[in-house]
Amino acid sequence: MDNSISAIIIDDEVKLSEVLRLKLNQFCPAINVCGIAKNIVEGKSLIDKMNPQLVFLDIAMPGGSGFKLLELFDEISFEIIFVTGYSDYALDALKVSAVDYLLKPIKGDVLKTAVDKAIKQIEIKENDKRYHLLKHNLTHLNKQSSKVAIPGNLSYEFVYVKDIIRCEGEQKYTYIHTTSGSSILSSYNIGVYKEMLSNYNFFSTHKSHFINVEHIDKYLPEGVVIMSDKSNVPVSRRKKEAFLKKVLRK
């Protein structure tokens, strides 16, 4: 399971962005910089595309300030660390609940302290969201004909449990493959679904695969399950014995 924190950097000074990326690699290995933008237009597009957990945001940029960028969002779902060469904006930064306000040039230890604060905030939010999601689903999940809420980047999709063929984890995301032929990309990792659906005849064949036993078509001795959507799902060696006991009910 990938426990890294996704982040982007928005700063009109490209060289300084690269320096920040290098310092994050050195002092904050949990941070995965998945993109860099030079202005608020690029920044808005990158945030919408990548859905980062953390944004390092310059304030004074040509074409619009970092505060102007934040005004473009109805809801801010990411943590913010302001990185700027000016000390005049500290009070404004506090007003938008930024995690921290760092002055350039940034020292490694100061950066690490700010990032640690951001990670704690992200964990609190994720745990809170996960708790409410699980509470909802455990309240409503009584049988395969019940629906489950699947959180995406911008909305929730409600799917019948019986229509979920399999869940496939990819880093911190999960693809939910359904009988309609669609694959829903969820912003939650596969561990959430293993916890949510484990009592509803699902089985974890592999650390990245969680299948609905009702949709198994065939099992091949080399350790592969053929599902009703004709997909091939691996069964790890350490899971094989438990898997065969479950599907053969012996």
C-alpha positions in Angstrom: 0.0 0.0 0.0 1.3 3.4 -1.0 1.3 5.7 2.1 2.9 8.7 0.3 1.3 12.1 0.4 0.5 13.5 -3.0 1.6 17.2 -3.5 1.9 19.8 -6.1 4.0 23.0 -6.2 2.6 26.3 -7.6 5.3 29.0 -8.0 6.2 31.2 -11.0 9.9 30.8 -10.2 10.6 27.4 -11.8 14.1 27.1 -10.4 12.8 27.7 -6.9 10.1 25.0 -7.4 12.8 22.5 -8.4 14.8 23.5 -5.3 11.8 22.9 -3.2 11.2 19.5 -4.9 14.8 18.5 -4.1 14.5 19.6 -0.5 11.2 17.6 -0.1 13.0 14.5 -1.5 15.8 15.0 1.0 13.9 16.0 4.2 10.4 14.8 3.6 10.4 11.4 1.8 6.7 10.8 2.4 5.8 13.6 0.0 5.3 12.7 -3.6 5.5 15.8 -5.8 3.2 14.9 -8.7 3.3 18.2 -10.5 4.5 21.8 -10.7 2.6 24.8 -12.0 3.8 28.3 -12.8 0.6 30.3 -12.3 -3.0 30.1 -11.0 -4.4 28.9 -14.3 -2.0 26.0 -14.5 -2.4 25.5 -10.8 -6.2 25.2 -10.9 -5.9 22.7 -13.8 -3.3 20.7 -12.1 -5.3 20.5 -8.8 -8.4 19.4 -10.7 -6.4 16.7 -12.5 -4.3 15.4 -9.7 -6.5 15.9 -6.6 -3.5 16.4 -4.4 -3.5 16.2 -0.6 -1.1 19.0 -0.2 -0.3 22.2 -2.1 2.8 24.3 -1.7 1.6 27.7 -2.9 3.4 30.9 -3.7 1.4 34.0 -3.0 2.7 36.8 -5.3 2.6 35.6 -8.9 2.1 37.3 -12.2 -1.5 36.9 -13.4 -3.0 36.3 -10.0 -2.0 35.6 -6.4 -2.2 32.3 -4.5 -5.2 33.7 -2.6 -6.9 34.3 -6.0 -6.4 30.7 -6.9 -8.1 29.5 -3.7 -11.1 31.7 -4.5 -11.6 29.5 -7.6 -12.6 26.5 -5.5 -16.0 26.0 -3.9 -14.4 23.7 -1.4 -10.7 23.3 -0.6 -10.0 19.6 0.0 -6.2 19.9 0.2 -3.9 21.3 2.9 -1.9 24.4 2.0 1.6 25.4 2.9 2.4 28.9 1.6 5.9 29.4 0.3 6.8 33.0 -0.4 9.5 35.6 -0.3 7.3 38.1 1.5 6.4 38.3 5.2 3.5 40.7 4.6 0.9 38.0 4.0 1.2 36.0 7.2 -2.1 37.2 8.6 -4.0 36.6 5.3 -2.5 33.1 5.3 -3.9 32.3 8.7 -7.4 33.5 7.5 -7.5 30.7 5.0 -6.4 28.1 7.5 -3.0 27.4 5.9 -1.0 24.7 7.7 2.1 26.9 7.6 3.7 30.0 6.1 7.3 29.6 5.0 9.7 32.3 3.9 12.2 31.8 1.1 14.9 30.5 1.2 13.5 27.6 3.1 15.6 25.7 5.6 15.3 21.9 5.6 14.3 21.6 9.3 11.6 24.3 8.9 10.2 22.6 5.9 10.1 19.2 7.7 8.2 20.8 10.6 5.6 22.3 8.3 5.2 19.0 6.3 4.8 17.0 9.5 2.0 19.4 10.6 0.4 18.9 7.2 0.6 15.1 7.4 -1.1 15.2 10.8 -4.0 17.3 9.4 -4.3 15.0 6.4 -4.5 11.9 8.6 -7.2 13.5 10.8 -9.3 14.4 7.7 -8.8 11.0 6.1 -9.7 9.1 9.3 -12.8 11.3 9.8 -13.9 10.7 6.2 -13.2 7.0 6.5 -15.2 6.8 9.7 -18.3 8.4 8.3 -18.1 6.4 5.1 -17.8 3.1 7.0 -20.6 4.1 9.4 -22.9 4.8 6.5 -22.0 1.6 4.6 -22.1 -0.6 7.7 -25.5 0.8 8.6 -26.9 0.1 5.1 -25.1 -3.0 4.1 -27.3 -6.0 5.1 -27.1 -8.1 2.0 -25.7 -8.2 -1.5 -28.8 -6.3 -2.7 -27.8 -3.3 -0.7 -25.9 -0.3 -2.1 -22.5 0.9 -1.1 -21.2 4.5 -1.4 -18.0 4.8 -3.4 -16.1 8.1 -2.9 -14.5 9.6 -6.0 -12.7 12.9 -6.4 -15.8 15.1 -6.7 -18.8 12.9 -5.8 -20.1 9.7 -4.4 -21.5 6.9 -6.6 -23.9 4.4 -5.1 -23.5 0.8 -6.4 -25.3 -2.4 -5.5 -22.9 -4.8 -3.7 -24.1 -7.7 -6.0 -22.9 -5.6 -9.0 -19.4 -5.2 -7.8 -17.2 -7.9 -9.5 -13.9 -6.9 -8.0 -11.8 -4.1 -6.5 -8.3 -3.5 -7.8 -5.9 -1.3 -5.9 -3.4 1.0 -7.6 -1.3 3.0 -5.1 -3.7 5.1 -3.0 -6.6 4.6 -5.4 -9.0 1.7 -6.1 -10.8 0.7 -9.3 -14.3 -0.7 -8.7 -15.2 -3.0 -11.6 -18.9 -3.6 -12.0 -21.3 -5.7 -14.0 -22.2 -2.8 -16.2 -18.7 -2.9 -17.6 -17.7 0.4 -16.0 -14.7 0.9 -13.7 -15.2 3.5 -11.0 -12.0 5.2 -9.8 -12.3 5.7 -6.0 -10.0 8.1 -4.1 -9.8 5.6 -1.2 -7.2 2.8 -1.1 -8.2 -0.8 -1.3 -7.8 -1.4 2.4 -11.0 0.6 3.0 -13.0 -1.7 0.7 -11.4 -4.8 2.3 -12.7 -3.6 5.6 -16.1 -2.5 4.2 -17.0 -5.6 2.2 -15.2 -8.5 4.0 -18.4 -9.8 5.5 -20.3 -9.8 2.2 -18.7 -12.8 0.5 -15.7 -10.9 -0.9 -12.1 -12.3 -0.6 -8.7 -10.8 -0.9 -6.8 -12.9 -3.3 -3.8 -10.6 -3.4 -2.7 -7.4 -1.7 -4.1 -5.4 -4.7 -7.1 -7.6 -5.5 -10.4 -8.1 -3.7 -13.1 -10.1 -5.4 -16.8 -10.9 -5.1 -16.9 -14.6 -4.8 -20.4 -14.6 -6.4 -18.7 -13.5 -9.6 -16.1 -16.3 -9.9 -16.4 -18.2 -13.2 -13.3 -20.4 -13.0 -10.2 -21.1 -11.0 -6.9 -22.2 -12.7 -4.4 -24.3 -10.7 -1.6 -22.0 -11.5 -3.2 -19.4 -9.2 -5.6 -17.4 -11.4 -9.3 -16.7 -11.0 -11.4 -16.0 -14.1 -14.2 -13.5 -13.1 -17.6 -13.0 -14.7 -16.2 -10.0 -16.6 -13.6 -12.4 -18.1 -10.8 -10.7 -16.2 -7.9 -12.7 -14.8 -7.1 -12.1 -11.1 -4.1 -13.5 -9.4 -4.2 -15.6 -6.2 -1.0 -15.2 -4.2 0.6 -18.4 -2.9 0.0 -17.5 0.7 -3.7 -16.9 0.0 -4.3 -20.0 -2.1 -5.2 -22.4 0.7 -7.7 -20.0 2.4 -9.1 -19.1 -1.0 -9.8 -22.7 -1.9 -11.4 -23.4 1.5 -13.7 -20.4 0.9 -14.8 -21.2 -2.6 -15.0 -24.9 -2.2 -16.5 -24.5 1.3 -14.4 -27.4 2.7 
